[in-house]
Amino acid sequence: MSGAPAETVARLIPLLEPFNKTGAHLSAATRFTEDLNFDSLIVMEFVAAVEDAFDISVPLNILPDVATVGQLAAAIEKILGEEKS
């Protein structure tokens, strides 16, 4: 997936490991619902782990638009960029 910051994706993959109950290959193209079978509870637990790891607050209103690891990485980059300015 183009546009996904590789460094951020690389930081997300280890965070995803404990949530990867399906044994799916983890990459920028990994889809949370289809590939990992995430439900709303798992999403909230994972978002909390991401927030802790990146020291950010993820707005819940962006979650419906985030389907893949790459999209999440791009959203994290955007949040980090907004916090710096």
N, C-alpha and C positions, 0 to 999 in steps of 0.2 A: 504494500500500500504506500503510495507516494504521499508525502506531506507529513508522515508520522515521524516525529523526532526520534531517531534511533537510540540515542542515549536514554531518553525517557522510557521508551519501550523496554530497553535493557533493564531498567530499574523496576519496571512493572512486572516483568516475567517472574522474578523470585517471589514477589508479593502474591502473585496468582497461584503459585504452586500449591499452597495448602487448600485452596478453594477448587482445585482442578480434580474433582471427583470422577470425571469421565475419562481421564487419562489422555485428553486431547493434546495435540502438539500445540505449544504456545508460541504465537508470533503476533506481529502487528495485525494480521488478518483474522486472528481468532475472534469469534463472535461469542459474546457473553451468554446470550439466550440459547442459540442454536448449538454451539459447540460445547459449552460448559454447563448447560442446563441451569443457569442462575435463576433463582426466584427472587422475590423482593427482599426477603430476609438476608439472603446471601449477598445481594447487591449492597445492602446497607452495611453489612459487616466488612465487605471488601472496600467500600468507600471510606469507612472509618480507618482501615489499614492504610489506604492511599493518603488520606489526610495526615495521618501520623508520620508516614514516611517522607512526605514532601513538605510537611509543615504548612499546609494550605487548608482552606475551607472550600469544599466542592459544593456549588449551588445545586440543590436537588432538581431545579427546573431544567438543568442541562441533561440530566440522565436519560430522558426518553430519546434524545438525539444521539446518544453514545451507544453504538452497537458493537464496536470492535475495540480491541486493545489499542490499535493505532489511533482511533478517534478519541479514546480516552487520553492517550499521550498528547495529542494535539490540544485537547481541552485543558490539560494540566499546564502545558506550555503557555497557553493563553492566560490562565489564572496567574501563573508565576509572573508573566509579563505585566499584567495589570497591577500586581502587588508591588512591583518595583517602581512603577511610575507614580 
